[in-house]
Every structure is written in structure tokens, then in C-alpha cells.
Amino acid sequence: IVDMPGLKSGDIKVQVEEENVLLISGERKREEEKEGAKYIRMERRVGKFMRKFTLPENANTDAILQFV
């Protein structure tokens, strides 16, 4: 499970690479600022991201990709 608040499924790419490496990548875009709002701190990072996870040898990679 990967926590990605504010992202839609179309913003995220999930794939399995050789040697059972799960690759999750995407881009978080800056939210539109509401007119008249004053922000003290914006805690969500924006921009491209990528994470890789090594899966066990017996991982069912087809099931992982179907779940997404």
C-alpha cells in the first residue's frame, strides 16, 4: 500500500520490471490556490516521484498489476 493523497489513478504509473522490481512513478501537480486564501505552510511536495520495491521471488506480479 502506498499513501498518495490528492492523486488520481491516472496520475500514477505502476509496472513490474525485470527481477521482480515494482516501480511506482508519477507526478503531483500544484493545487490551484483558492482566491483570498492565505497559506502558512503547504506540506505536500509537488513534482515527479518514483519508488522501487523489490518483490519476493514468488510474488504474483500479474495479480499486483490487476489490482491497480
N, C-alpha and C positions, 0 to 999 in steps of 0.2 A: 504494500500500500504506500502510495506516495501522496503527500498532502500538497495540493496546489490550489489554494483558494483563489477565486476570481478568474480561473482559466476555464475555457470551454474545451470539450473533447477535440474540437478541430484545431486548437492551439497547441496540441501535444502530439508528438510522433513517438510511437513505441515500436521497436523492432528487436529481433534477436539476431545477433551477429554470430560469426563462427565461434566455436569453442564455448557455447552456452553463455554468451555475454548479452545481458539485457541492456538495451540502450534506450533511454528516455530523454527526449530533447524537445525544445520548443522555444517560444518567445512570449514574454509577458510585456504587454504594451502599457504605457502610462494611461491611467484612468483619466477621463475628462474631469477637469476641475469644475466644481459647481460654482455658479456665479455668486459672489458675495461670501463664499466660504473662506475661512482663514485657517490654514493648516499649521499646527505646531510641529508635527513630525509625520512623515509618510514612511511607514515601516516595511512596505513591500518593495522589493527590488524590481527593477524593470530591465528588460533586455533579454538576450538569448541565454539559454541554460542547457546543460547536458549532464546527465548522470549515467554511470555504467555500474552494473551489478553482475558479479559472476554467479551463475546459477549452478546448482549441483548437477552432476553428470546425468542423473536420472530425471531431471526436470522435464515436464511435459510442455515443451515450448509452444506446441500448437494450441493447447488449452489457454496458455497465457495470452496469446495473440487474439483468440476468440473472445476472451473476457473483455478486452479493450474494445 
